[in-house]
Amino acid sequence: MKGMPPEALAEVAAYFQVLSEPTRLAILNLLRNGERNVGDIARACGYTAANISRHLALLTRHGLVAREGRGTAVYYRIADPSVYALCDLVCSNIGRTLGDTAKKRRAFEQAATARATPRKR
């Protein structure tokens, strides 16, 4: 991103904003296993087809998914598989941070317990 003009940074921010919604992440996860139609995705996510269609339109607009009409059904598939590498990287970082936080919390709790325990003389 170094040296990018503000307009380009706005596009990057918009891309990340698309990925900031849990339903859209769930859709991307479902499509990891192959293409699906709106009804399949809606059932798997537990939302209405209209709601899923709105999310899919946004994902399509940003180039993350592609759509293909077949008769009366529309099927969606991943258009940019690199999104999975990005999501996997973020998930690994979150996992590492949570692991570090849990270790620090345990150490703090052990230290607090040791301070609270009366010492025998």
N, C-alpha and C positions, 0 to 999 in steps of 0.2 A: 504493500500500500504506500510505500515511501514515495513521496513526490506526486501522489495522485491529486488531481484538481478536486475541488469541493463537489462538483457534479458527479464525478466517479465515486467518491466516497459515499455520496447519497445513494448510489446504486448498490454499493456493497452493503450499506446499512439496510436497504430495502430487502436484499437477499436474506440477511440474517433475521430480519423481522418476519419474513415468511416462515423461517424455521423456528420461530419463538412460540409457536402455538402447538400445544400437545396433540390436538386432533390431527393436524397436518403431519406431525412426526409419526403418529400412529398409521396414517395413510401411507407414508413413505415406507414404514416398516412392513406393512402388508404387501406393498408392491415389490419389496425385495425378493419375494418368492415367485414373482411373475405377474403378468397382467391380470386385471380384474375389471369388472364393470361396476358402475355406481351402486347398483343394488347389493352386490357382494360386499363392497367396501362398507356401505351403510350398515348392513347386518353385522359385519365383523366389528365395527366400531361402536355400534349401538346408537347411532344417530339417524336422522331422517335422510332420505336421498337428496332432498333439497339442500340440507345443511352440508352434506358431503360434496355436492356439486359446486357449491360456492368455494369450498376449500380447494377442490380440484381445479377450478378456474384460475385461482390465484397461483397454485403450483404450476399450472400450464403456462400462465402469463410470464412467470419467471424462469421458464425453461427447465424446471425440475422433472416434470412429467410430460408425456406426449399422449395425445388422444387419437383414437381411431374409431370411426363409426362403422358398424357392421349391421346392416339392416336397421332395426329399430334400437339396437343397443350401442352404447359407446364404451369402449374399453380403454383403460389407462395403463400405461407402463412407465417405467423410469426412463427419462430422457438423458439424465446426467448422473451416471453411477458414481461420480466422484463425491456426490453428497454423502454417500455412506462412509467414505474415508474421513470426511470432515466430522460427521456425527460420531464415528467410532473414536476419533481423536478427542473430541469434547467429552465423550462418556468416560474414556480412560482418565482424562484429567480430573473429572469430577470424582471418579472412584478413588483416585490417588489422594485428592484433597480430603475426601470423607475419611479415608483410612488414616491419614495424618492427623485429622481432627480427633478421631476416635482414640488414637494412641495418646495424644496430648491430654484428652479428657481423662483417660484412665490413669495417666501419670499424675495429673492434678488431684483426682479423687484419692489415689493411694497416698499422696503427700498430705492431703487434708485429713485423711483417716489417721495417719501416723501422728499428726499434730494433735488431733482430738483425743487420742488414746493416752490415758495417764500412764506415766512411766513409773515403774517400780524402782524404789531406791534401796 
